[in-house]
Amino acid sequence: MQNYEKEILNAHELDNMLTRLTFQILEKCTDFDNTKIIGIKRRGAILADRIKEKIKQFKNIDIEIGYLDITLYRDDLTEISEFPILRGTEINFDVKNKNIILVDDVIFTGRTVRAALDAIIDYGRPKKIILAVLIDRGHRELPIQPDFKGKYVPTSIDERINVKLKEIDEIDSVSISKMIK
Amino acid sequence: MSFTKTDLIGLKDLSKEEILFILETAEKFKEINQRDVKKVPTLKGKTIVNLFFEPSTRTRTSFEIAGKRLSADTINFSSSSSSTTKGETLIDTVRNIESMNADIFVVRHAFSGSVKFIAENTKANVVNAGDGTNEHPTQALLDLLTIKEHKKTFEGLNVAIIGDIEHSRVARSNLWGMPKLGITVRLFGPKTMLTEHFNEFNCKVCSSIEEAVDDVDVIMMLRIQRERQSNLLLPSLREYSKFFGLNKILLSLAKKDAIIMHPGPINRGVELPSILADSKQSVILDQVENGVAVRMAVLYLLSLNKKGE
């Protein structure tokens, strides 16, 4: 068995992509008093932090941020092989009537985003939710599409997208891998 | 860390890592209880049956709230209105309810060991909600969570458990659990309620209440369980209160930031005067609040593990 892995974004490209995503968000959102960012744990939360910093840098606006753990909202809790560890949700603001920028690293089947939408709506009824993801790898099982995506990467179902972020993985990189038997 | 237990019978069966894992999970569940919509869909479609063969209000309510906040269907069964009064055996009662596709049984029973017996005879996950004088694991876990919140650590803490140790399943669960986490437990109570077999536990049996509370971090007062003992063990409540109750002078012997705990319900004026039960050092209501989070964590973790898989 051999592991095939190819880098598709290096640290510099990843940062550029986040900058572009941030500008797209800034163009779409005008009412920043009513806008909040929510990142899906774990890597979506880190990307959300970085987008927040870029908005602060470009617009001098400090947007409130929250972090969402969707484990308890998963529809496949009893089927997954690994033991789901709760990381906890930290949303310390009222989502009611707010524009929410929801951030994740990869969109795949769409089930994580569905769970995140359910979780956010349990906190209150937002005015609007905008979805921004770094990588869209296709294979949607639900009719959910991101408003903004950094890169569309067509994949086969047995390939993996590995997003590595220096906060937890020591490097910034995105790669595609496949186990070759 | 993975949690592979299918039943929670007692802290005797849990490792230090498993206890800490349940507490960490419970901490995450606390956030749900602060929300406007105190509900997550995690156990949607699961059926939890509260099988209470002994009266209880707070534990049953706490489990019921925990189950409902996880979106499970929770059904309450009390022995007084059931077929057990018509002579049906315990296992027949359990198997009948199991046939209605119950997923989790939360069981309280007056006989020690009965919950383990049920767990061995059902495919459903079983949680011990108190069996005789044996164990009451979720109460001990909520005690530990409350201690963790107030003291930040377990290692090196001194805890005094005072009162009717003999009849207290809460004390017994804590006696199994606390030493595993590095807590030193001191026991004190009337000789009639503190038999020699406690020397076998990893704890210190004190000869005076002053010795028990001296420089401790936590004082856990137990309730006089009049329903589980004869009058012969206790001359009078007044005398008990005088010699085994906590008061301000005794509290001053403990650490300045010592916390007062009680599993409830309090016999006010017997083991604890109101002035201490309602004081800033009292964390009794924190214990009740933490009870829901701990029970949510236990129901969640057990539900992920099916028996025979």
Interface residues (C-beta under 8 A of the other chain):
Chain A: D69 L72 Y73 L77 T78 F83 P84 I85 L86 R87 G88 T89 E90 D118 A119 D122 Y123 G124
Chain B: M1 S2 F3 E24 T25 E27 K28 F29 E31 I32 R35 D36 V37 K39 V40 P41 T42 L70 Y300 S303 L304
